[in-house]
Amino acid sequence: MKDYDNSIKAYQACLKIDPVYQEAKTNIALTLREAGKAAGERQDLQKATVYLAEAYKYNPKDFETVRLL
């Protein structure tokens, strides 16, 4: 659906309730990565960098996030 901002807010709410919920951490990292990729494709590099840096915090081992950064 590509509703990245609402998805990110939902995962942040999940993590506020349960900060160690691994599935939410995994999904927020993926959502942030895809939001960053979409922002980069729209030439909004500042927003892309913000999304990708946040994705990196959740999953620094994700090759695609690192590549996009």
PyMOL Python script that loads the backbone (N, CA, C, O; Angstrom):
from pymol import cmd

cmd.read_pdbstr("""\
ATOM      1  N   MET A   1       0.815  -1.194   0.000  1.00  0.00           N
ATOM      2  CA  MET A   1       0.000   0.000   0.000  1.00  0.00           C
ATOM      3  C   MET A   1       0.858   1.257   0.000  1.00  0.00           C
ATOM      4  O   MET A   1       0.390   2.337  -0.362  1.00  0.00           O
ATOM      5  N   LYS A   2       2.099   1.113   0.402  1.00  0.00           N
ATOM      6  CA  LYS A   2       3.063   2.215   0.400  1.00  0.00           C
ATOM      7  C   LYS A   2       2.645   3.384   1.289  1.00  0.00           C
ATOM      8  O   LYS A   2       2.958   4.538   0.998  1.00  0.00           O
ATOM      9  N   ASP A   3       1.939   3.078   2.369  1.00  0.00           N
ATOM     10  CA  ASP A   3       1.561   4.092   3.355  1.00  0.00           C
ATOM     11  C   ASP A   3       2.609   4.047   4.467  1.00  0.00           C
ATOM     12  O   ASP A   3       2.332   3.655   5.601  1.00  0.00           O
ATOM     13  N   TYR A   4       3.816   4.459   4.101  1.00  0.00           N
ATOM     14  CA  TYR A   4       4.974   4.270   4.969  1.00  0.00           C
ATOM     15  C   TYR A   4       4.846   4.993   6.307  1.00  0.00           C
ATOM     16  O   TYR A   4       5.125   4.404   7.351  1.00  0.00           O
ATOM     17  N   ASP A   5       4.435   6.242   6.293  1.00  0.00           N
ATOM     18  CA  ASP A   5       4.402   7.011   7.532  1.00  0.00           C
ATOM     19  C   ASP A   5       3.436   6.409   8.556  1.00  0.00           C
ATOM     20  O   ASP A   5       3.759   6.331   9.741  1.00  0.00           O
ATOM     21  N   ASN A   6       2.260   5.986   8.106  1.00  0.00           N
ATOM     22  CA  ASN A   6       1.318   5.360   9.041  1.00  0.00           C
ATOM     23  C   ASN A   6       1.812   4.003   9.518  1.00  0.00           C
ATOM     24  O   ASN A   6       1.598   3.635  10.673  1.00  0.00           O
ATOM     25  N   SER A   7       2.465   3.268   8.648  1.00  0.00           N
ATOM     26  CA  SER A   7       3.033   1.975   9.051  1.00  0.00           C
ATOM     27  C   SER A   7       4.125   2.168  10.097  1.00  0.00           C
ATOM     28  O   SER A   7       4.195   1.433  11.082  1.00  0.00           O
ATOM     29  N   ILE A   8       4.969   3.160   9.872  1.00  0.00           N
ATOM     30  CA  ILE A   8       6.045   3.441  10.828  1.00  0.00           C
ATOM     31  C   ILE A   8       5.466   3.824  12.187  1.00  0.00           C
ATOM     32  O   ILE A   8       5.947   3.364  13.223  1.00  0.00           O
ATOM     33  N   LYS A   9       4.440   4.662  12.181  1.00  0.00           N
ATOM     34  CA  LYS A   9       3.785   5.055  13.434  1.00  0.00           C
ATOM     35  C   LYS A   9       3.196   3.851  14.154  1.00  0.00           C
ATOM     36  O   LYS A   9       3.287   3.753  15.377  1.00  0.00           O
ATOM     37  N   ALA A  10       2.594   2.936  13.405  1.00  0.00           N
ATOM     38  CA  ALA A  10       2.004   1.742  14.014  1.00  0.00           C
ATOM     39  C   ALA A  10       3.077   0.861  14.653  1.00  0.00           C
ATOM     40  O   ALA A  10       2.898   0.361  15.764  1.00  0.00           O
ATOM     41  N   TYR A  11       4.194   0.674  13.945  1.00  0.00           N
ATOM     42  CA  TYR A  11       5.272  -0.138  14.513  1.00  0.00           C
ATOM     43  C   TYR A  11       5.920   0.555  15.715  1.00  0.00           C
ATOM     44  O   TYR A  11       6.319  -0.107  16.672  1.00  0.00           O
ATOM     45  N   GLN A  12       6.024   1.874  15.664  1.00  0.00           N
ATOM     46  CA  GLN A  12       6.555   2.604  16.818  1.00  0.00           C
ATOM     47  C   GLN A  12       5.640   2.431  18.029  1.00  0.00           C
ATOM     48  O   GLN A  12       6.117   2.299  19.156  1.00  0.00           O
ATOM     49  N   ALA A  13       4.340   2.430  17.800  1.00  0.00           N
ATOM     50  CA  ALA A  13       3.380   2.215  18.891  1.00  0.00           C
ATOM     51  C   ALA A  13       3.545   0.809  19.472  1.00  0.00           C
ATOM     52  O   ALA A  13       3.502   0.626  20.688  1.00  0.00           O
ATOM     53  N   CYS A  14       3.733  -0.181  18.595  1.00  0.00           N
ATOM     54  CA  CYS A  14       3.970  -1.559  19.065  1.00  0.00           C
ATOM     55  C   CYS A  14       5.223  -1.629  19.922  1.00  0.00           C
ATOM     56  O   CYS A  14       5.232  -2.267  20.975  1.00  0.00           O
ATOM     57  N   LEU A  15       6.278  -0.971  19.465  1.00  0.00           N
ATOM     58  CA  LEU A  15       7.542  -1.019  20.195  1.00  0.00           C
ATOM     59  C   LEU A  15       7.489  -0.216  21.491  1.00  0.00           C
ATOM     60  O   LEU A  15       8.250  -0.483  22.421  1.00  0.00           O
ATOM     61  N   LYS A  16       6.604   0.754  21.553  1.00  0.00           N
ATOM     62  CA  LYS A  16       6.424   1.492  22.804  1.00  0.00           C
ATOM     63  C   LYS A  16       5.791   0.582  23.856  1.00  0.00           C
ATOM     64  O   LYS A  16       6.119   0.658  25.040  1.00  0.00           O
ATOM     65  N   ILE A  17       4.889  -0.271  23.408  1.00  0.00           N
ATOM     66  CA  ILE A  17       4.239  -1.222  24.313  1.00  0.00           C
ATOM     67  C   ILE A  17       5.199  -2.346  24.690  1.00  0.00           C
ATOM     68  O   ILE A  17       5.294  -2.727  25.856  1.00  0.00           O
ATOM     69  N   ASP A  18       5.909  -2.871  23.695  1.00  0.00           N
ATOM     70  CA  ASP A  18       6.839  -3.990  23.924  1.00  0.00           C
ATOM     71  C   ASP A  18       8.133  -3.725  23.155  1.00  0.00           C
ATOM     72  O   ASP A  18       8.248  -4.107  21.990  1.00  0.00           O
ATOM     73  N   PRO A  19       9.107  -3.073  23.795  1.00  0.00           N
ATOM     74  CA  PRO A  19      10.344  -2.671  23.115  1.00  0.00           C
ATOM     75  C   PRO A  19      11.203  -3.823  22.574  1.00  0.00           C
ATOM     76  O   PRO A  19      12.091  -3.585  21.756  1.00  0.00           O
ATOM     77  N   VAL A  20      10.963  -5.036  23.003  1.00  0.00           N
ATOM     78  CA  VAL A  20      11.768  -6.154  22.525  1.00  0.00           C
ATOM     79  C   VAL A  20      11.023  -7.046  21.532  1.00  0.00           C
ATOM     80  O   VAL A  20      11.496  -8.134  21.205  1.00  0.00           O
ATOM     81  N   TYR A  21       9.884  -6.604  21.058  1.00  0.00           N
ATOM     82  CA  TYR A  21       9.082  -7.375  20.103  1.00  0.00           C
ATOM     83  C   TYR A  21       9.825  -7.439  18.768  1.00  0.00           C
ATOM     84  O   TYR A  21       9.833  -6.472  18.007  1.00  0.00           O
ATOM     85  N   GLN A  22      10.439  -8.573  18.496  1.00  0.00           N
ATOM     86  CA  GLN A  22      11.349  -8.719  17.353  1.00  0.00           C
ATOM     87  C   GLN A  22      10.653  -8.538  16.008  1.00  0.00           C
ATOM     88  O   GLN A  22      11.225  -7.937  15.098  1.00  0.00           O
ATOM     89  N   GLU A  23       9.455  -9.036  15.870  1.00  0.00           N
ATOM     90  CA  GLU A  23       8.758  -8.908  14.590  1.00  0.00           C
ATOM     91  C   GLU A  23       8.493  -7.437  14.254  1.00  0.00           C
ATOM     92  O   GLU A  23       8.600  -7.037  13.095  1.00  0.00           O
ATOM     93  N   ALA A  24       8.152  -6.642  15.253  1.00  0.00           N
ATOM     94  CA  ALA A  24       7.944  -5.209  15.021  1.00  0.00           C
ATOM     95  C   ALA A  24       9.256  -4.530  14.648  1.00  0.00           C
ATOM     96  O   ALA A  24       9.268  -3.656  13.781  1.00  0.00           O
ATOM     97  N   LYS A  25      10.353  -4.913  15.280  1.00  0.00           N
ATOM     98  CA  LYS A  25      11.661  -4.346  14.942  1.00  0.00           C
ATOM     99  C   LYS A  25      12.048  -4.682  13.502  1.00  0.00           C
ATOM    100  O   LYS A  25      12.535  -3.825  12.764  1.00  0.00           O
ATOM    101  N   THR A  26      11.829  -5.913  13.120  1.00  0.00           N
ATOM    102  CA  THR A  26      12.134  -6.341  11.759  1.00  0.00           C
ATOM    103  C   THR A  26      11.292  -5.577  10.747  1.00  0.00           C
ATOM    104  O   THR A  26      11.799  -5.091   9.736  1.00  0.00           O
ATOM    105  N   ASN A  27       9.997  -5.480  11.035  1.00  0.00           N
ATOM    106  CA  ASN A  27       9.089  -4.836  10.087  1.00  0.00           C
ATOM    107  C   ASN A  27       9.298  -3.333  10.000  1.00  0.00           C
ATOM    108  O   ASN A  27       9.174  -2.757   8.919  1.00  0.00           O
ATOM    109  N   ILE A  28       9.614  -2.686  11.118  1.00  0.00           N
ATOM    110  CA  ILE A  28       9.848  -1.243  11.045  1.00  0.00           C
ATOM    111  C   ILE A  28      11.125  -0.958  10.257  1.00  0.00           C
ATOM    112  O   ILE A  28      11.192   0.029   9.525  1.00  0.00           O
ATOM    113  N   ALA A  29      12.129  -1.808  10.401  1.00  0.00           N
ATOM    114  CA  ALA A  29      13.362  -1.629   9.629  1.00  0.00           C
ATOM    115  C   ALA A  29      13.078  -1.757   8.136  1.00  0.00           C
ATOM    116  O   ALA A  29      13.584  -0.968   7.338  1.00  0.00           O
ATOM    117  N   LEU A  30      12.273  -2.743   7.757  1.00  0.00           N
ATOM    118  CA  LEU A  30      11.926  -2.925   6.349  1.00  0.00           C
ATOM    119  C   LEU A  30      11.092  -1.757   5.824  1.00  0.00           C
ATOM    120  O   LEU A  30      11.305  -1.281   4.709  1.00  0.00           O
ATOM    121  N   THR A  31      10.151  -1.306   6.632  1.00  0.00           N
ATOM    122  CA  THR A  31       9.299  -0.187   6.226  1.00  0.00           C
ATOM    123  C   THR A  31      10.110   1.087   6.059  1.00  0.00           C
ATOM    124  O   THR A  31       9.930   1.820   5.087  1.00  0.00           O
ATOM    125  N   LEU A  32      11.003   1.350   7.005  1.00  0.00           N
ATOM    126  CA  LEU A  32      11.865   2.529   6.908  1.00  0.00           C
ATOM    127  C   LEU A  32      12.767   2.449   5.677  1.00  0.00           C
ATOM    128  O   LEU A  32      12.982   3.450   4.994  1.00  0.00           O
ATOM    129  N   ARG A  33      13.288   1.265   5.399  1.00  0.00           N
ATOM    130  CA  ARG A  33      14.143   1.085   4.222  1.00  0.00           C
ATOM    131  C   ARG A  33      13.367   1.376   2.946  1.00  0.00           C
ATOM    132  O   ARG A  33      13.858   2.083   2.065  1.00  0.00           O
ATOM    133  N   GLU A  34      12.162   0.836   2.844  1.00  0.00           N
ATOM    134  CA  GLU A  34      11.359   1.049   1.639  1.00  0.00           C
ATOM    135  C   GLU A  34      10.914   2.508   1.516  1.00  0.00           C
ATOM    136  O   GLU A  34      10.826   3.038   0.408  1.00  0.00           O
ATOM    137  N   ALA A  35      10.634   3.156   2.644  1.00  0.00           N
ATOM    138  CA  ALA A  35      10.290   4.580   2.620  1.00  0.00           C
ATOM    139  C   ALA A  35      11.484   5.401   2.142  1.00  0.00           C
ATOM    140  O   ALA A  35      11.331   6.344   1.366  1.00  0.00           O
ATOM    141  N   GLY A  36      12.665   5.035   2.610  1.00  0.00           N
ATOM    142  CA  GLY A  36      13.879   5.723   2.169  1.00  0.00           C
ATOM    143  C   GLY A  36      14.146   5.518   0.696  1.00  0.00           C
ATOM    144  O   GLY A  36      14.535   6.448  -0.011  1.00  0.00           O
ATOM    145  N   LYS A  37      13.938   4.306   0.238  1.00  0.00           N
ATOM    146  CA  LYS A  37      14.133   4.011  -1.185  1.00  0.00           C
ATOM    147  C   LYS A  37      13.156   4.826  -2.034  1.00  0.00           C
ATOM    148  O   LYS A  37      13.544   5.399  -3.051  1.00  0.00           O
ATOM    149  N   ALA A  38      11.892   4.877  -1.616  1.00  0.00           N
ATOM    150  CA  ALA A  38      10.871   5.628  -2.353  1.00  0.00           C
ATOM    151  C   ALA A  38      11.200   7.122  -2.357  1.00  0.00           C
ATOM    152  O   ALA A  38      11.048   7.788  -3.380  1.00  0.00           O
ATOM    153  N   ALA A  39      11.648   7.645  -1.220  1.00  0.00           N
ATOM    154  CA  ALA A  39      12.009   9.062  -1.145  1.00  0.00           C
ATOM    155  C   ALA A  39      13.202   9.355  -2.058  1.00  0.00           C
ATOM    156  O   ALA A  39      13.232  10.394  -2.719  1.00  0.00           O
ATOM    157  N   GLY A  40      14.161   8.472  -2.100  1.00  0.00           N
ATOM    158  CA  GLY A  40      15.314   8.651  -2.976  1.00  0.00           C
ATOM    159  C   GLY A  40      14.925   8.640  -4.445  1.00  0.00           C
ATOM    160  O   GLY A  40      15.462   9.406  -5.245  1.00  0.00           O
ATOM    161  N   GLU A  41      13.993   7.773  -4.793  1.00  0.00           N
ATOM    162  CA  GLU A  41      13.524   7.714  -6.173  1.00  0.00           C
ATOM    163  C   GLU A  41      12.791   8.991  -6.573  1.00  0.00           C
ATOM    164  O   GLU A  41      12.732   9.339  -7.753  1.00  0.00           O
ATOM    165  N   ARG A  42      12.228   9.692  -5.576  1.00  0.00           N
ATOM    166  CA  ARG A  42      11.565  10.979  -5.833  1.00  0.00           C
ATOM    167  C   ARG A  42      12.555  12.145  -5.737  1.00  0.00           C
ATOM    168  O   ARG A  42      12.162  13.309  -5.806  1.00  0.00           O
ATOM    169  N   GLN A  43      13.841  11.818  -5.577  1.00  0.00           N
ATOM    170  CA  GLN A  43      14.915  12.816  -5.462  1.00  0.00           C
ATOM    171  C   GLN A  43      14.842  13.629  -4.182  1.00  0.00           C
ATOM    172  O   GLN A  43      15.404  14.722  -4.117  1.00  0.00           O
ATOM    173  N   ASP A  44      14.157  13.116  -3.156  1.00  0.00           N
ATOM    174  CA  ASP A  44      14.120  13.769  -1.846  1.00  0.00           C
ATOM    175  C   ASP A  44      15.195  13.105  -0.990  1.00  0.00           C
ATOM    176  O   ASP A  44      14.900  12.284  -0.122  1.00  0.00           O
ATOM    177  N   LEU A  45      16.441  13.474  -1.250  1.00  0.00           N
ATOM    178  CA  LEU A  45      17.571  12.786  -0.637  1.00  0.00           C
ATOM    179  C   LEU A  45      17.669  13.033   0.864  1.00  0.00           C
ATOM    180  O   LEU A  45      18.131  12.164   1.604  1.00  0.00           O
ATOM    181  N   GLN A  46      17.247  14.193   1.315  1.00  0.00           N
ATOM    182  CA  GLN A  46      17.287  14.473   2.753  1.00  0.00           C
ATOM    183  C   GLN A  46      16.337  13.532   3.510  1.00  0.00           C
ATOM    184  O   GLN A  46      16.715  12.943   4.523  1.00  0.00           O
ATOM    185  N   LYS A  47      15.116  13.397   3.014  1.00  0.00           N
ATOM    186  CA  LYS A  47      14.152  12.509   3.654  1.00  0.00           C
ATOM    187  C   LYS A  47      14.605  11.049   3.533  1.00  0.00           C
ATOM    188  O   LYS A  47      14.456  10.268   4.473  1.00  0.00           O
ATOM    189  N   ALA A  48      15.149  10.694   2.389  1.00  0.00           N
ATOM    190  CA  ALA A  48      15.640   9.334   2.188  1.00  0.00           C
ATOM    191  C   ALA A  48      16.721   8.993   3.204  1.00  0.00           C
ATOM    192  O   ALA A  48      16.731   7.897   3.764  1.00  0.00           O
ATOM    193  N   THR A  49      17.624   9.928   3.438  1.00  0.00           N
ATOM    194  CA  THR A  49      18.707   9.708   4.386  1.00  0.00           C
ATOM    195  C   THR A  49      18.172   9.531   5.798  1.00  0.00           C
ATOM    196  O   THR A  49      18.673   8.693   6.548  1.00  0.00           O
ATOM    197  N   VAL A  50      17.168  10.305   6.167  1.00  0.00           N
ATOM    198  CA  VAL A  50      16.571  10.186   7.506  1.00  0.00           C
ATOM    199  C   VAL A  50      15.952   8.800   7.687  1.00  0.00           C
ATOM    200  O   VAL A  50      16.200   8.130   8.689  1.00  0.00           O
ATOM    201  N   TYR A  51      15.149   8.378   6.714  1.00  0.00           N
ATOM    202  CA  TYR A  51      14.525   7.056   6.788  1.00  0.00           C
ATOM    203  C   TYR A  51      15.571   5.943   6.833  1.00  0.00           C
ATOM    204  O   TYR A  51      15.474   5.026   7.650  1.00  0.00           O
ATOM    205  N   LEU A  52      16.558   6.025   5.965  1.00  0.00           N
ATOM    206  CA  LEU A  52      17.553   4.962   5.880  1.00  0.00           C
ATOM    207  C   LEU A  52      18.439   4.907   7.118  1.00  0.00           C
ATOM    208  O   LEU A  52      18.809   3.821   7.563  1.00  0.00           O
ATOM    209  N   ALA A  53      18.781   6.055   7.677  1.00  0.00           N
ATOM    210  CA  ALA A  53      19.578   6.065   8.910  1.00  0.00           C
ATOM    211  C   ALA A  53      18.805   5.429  10.055  1.00  0.00           C
ATOM    212  O   ALA A  53      19.376   4.710  10.875  1.00  0.00           O
ATOM    213  N   GLU A  54      17.507   5.695  10.109  1.00  0.00           N
ATOM    214  CA  GLU A  54      16.676   5.086  11.158  1.00  0.00           C
ATOM    215  C   GLU A  54      16.565   3.572  10.928  1.00  0.00           C
ATOM    216  O   GLU A  54      16.621   2.795  11.881  1.00  0.00           O
ATOM    217  N   ALA A  55      16.408   3.158   9.678  1.00  0.00           N
ATOM    218  CA  ALA A  55      16.353   1.729   9.362  1.00  0.00           C
ATOM    219  C   ALA A  55      17.644   1.042   9.785  1.00  0.00           C
ATOM    220  O   ALA A  55      17.624  -0.073  10.305  1.00  0.00           O
ATOM    221  N   TYR A  56      18.757   1.713   9.559  1.00  0.00           N
ATOM    222  CA  TYR A  56      20.068   1.166   9.925  1.00  0.00           C
ATOM    223  C   TYR A  56      20.174   0.942  11.436  1.00  0.00           C
ATOM    224  O   TYR A  56      20.795  -0.025  11.878  1.00  0.00           O
ATOM    225  N   LYS A  57      19.576   1.823  12.221  1.00  0.00           N
ATOM    226  CA  LYS A  57      19.596   1.662  13.684  1.00  0.00           C
ATOM    227  C   LYS A  57      18.891   0.371  14.104  1.00  0.00           C
ATOM    228  O   LYS A  57      19.312  -0.299  15.046  1.00  0.00           O
ATOM    229  N   TYR A  58      17.830   0.039  13.405  1.00  0.00           N
ATOM    230  CA  TYR A  58      17.076  -1.171  13.747  1.00  0.00           C
ATOM    231  C   TYR A  58      17.747  -2.434  13.216  1.00  0.00           C
ATOM    232  O   TYR A  58      17.662  -3.495  13.834  1.00  0.00           O
ATOM    233  N   ASN A  59      18.416  -2.317  12.063  1.00  0.00           N
ATOM    234  CA  ASN A  59      19.049  -3.504  11.477  1.00  0.00           C
ATOM    235  C   ASN A  59      20.309  -3.105  10.708  1.00  0.00           C
ATOM    236  O   ASN A  59      20.271  -2.937   9.489  1.00  0.00           O
ATOM    237  N   PRO A  60      21.426  -2.954  11.427  1.00  0.00           N
ATOM    238  CA  PRO A  60      22.659  -2.536  10.772  1.00  0.00           C
ATOM    239  C   PRO A  60      23.262  -3.603   9.852  1.00  0.00           C
ATOM    240  O   PRO A  60      24.212  -3.316   9.123  1.00  0.00           O
ATOM    241  N   LYS A  61      22.738  -4.806   9.873  1.00  0.00           N
ATOM    242  CA  LYS A  61      23.264  -5.881   9.033  1.00  0.00           C
ATOM    243  C   LYS A  61      22.509  -6.038   7.719  1.00  0.00           C
ATOM    244  O   LYS A  61      22.816  -6.931   6.929  1.00  0.00           O
ATOM    245  N   ASP A  62      21.524  -5.175   7.481  1.00  0.00           N
ATOM    246  CA  ASP A  62      20.745  -5.279   6.239  1.00  0.00           C
ATOM    247  C   ASP A  62      21.535  -4.663   5.090  1.00  0.00           C
ATOM    248  O   ASP A  62      21.758  -3.453   5.040  1.00  0.00           O
ATOM    249  N   PHE A  63      21.947  -5.518   4.179  1.00  0.00           N
ATOM    250  CA  PHE A  63      22.787  -5.077   3.065  1.00  0.00           C
ATOM    251  C   PHE A  63      22.102  -4.011   2.228  1.00  0.00           C
ATOM    252  O   PHE A  63      22.737  -3.034   1.832  1.00  0.00           O
ATOM    253  N   GLU A  64      20.821  -4.182   1.955  1.00  0.00           N
ATOM    254  CA  GLU A  64      20.102  -3.243   1.089  1.00  0.00           C
ATOM    255  C   GLU A  64      20.043  -1.846   1.716  1.00  0.00           C
ATOM    256  O   GLU A  64      20.182  -0.848   1.008  1.00  0.00           O
ATOM    257  N   THR A  65      19.843  -1.766   3.011  1.00  0.00           N
ATOM    258  CA  THR A  65      19.842  -0.466   3.695  1.00  0.00           C
ATOM    259  C   THR A  65      21.206   0.190   3.570  1.00  0.00           C
ATOM    260  O   THR A  65      21.298   1.378   3.262  1.00  0.00           O
ATOM    261  N   VAL A  66      22.245  -0.560   3.802  1.00  0.00           N
ATOM    262  CA  VAL A  66      23.604  -0.038   3.701  1.00  0.00           C
ATOM    263  C   VAL A  66      23.896   0.418   2.272  1.00  0.00           C
ATOM    264  O   VAL A  66      24.495   1.472   2.062  1.00  0.00           O
ATOM    265  N   ARG A  67      23.480  -0.364   1.312  1.00  0.00           N
ATOM    266  CA  ARG A  67      23.701  -0.007  -0.088  1.00  0.00           C
ATOM    267  C   ARG A  67      22.981   1.293  -0.448  1.00  0.00           C
ATOM    268  O   ARG A  67      23.539   2.144  -1.139  1.00  0.00           O
ATOM    269  N   LEU A  68      21.757   1.440   0.017  1.00  0.00           N
ATOM    270  CA  LEU A  68      20.986   2.640  -0.291  1.00  0.00           C
ATOM    271  C   LEU A  68      21.567   3.882   0.397  1.00  0.00           C
ATOM    272  O   LEU A  68      21.527   4.988  -0.141  1.00  0.00           O
ATOM    273  N   LEU A  69      22.098   3.669   1.583  1.00  0.00           N
ATOM    274  CA  LEU A  69      22.749   4.812   2.269  1.00  0.00           C
ATOM    275  C   LEU A  69      23.954   5.287   1.478  1.00  0.00           C
ATOM    276  O   LEU A  69      24.628   6.232   1.888  1.00  0.00           O
TER     277      LEU A  69
END
""", "prot")
cmd.dss("prot")
cmd.show_as("cartoon", "prot")
cmd.util.cbc("prot")
cmd.orient("prot")
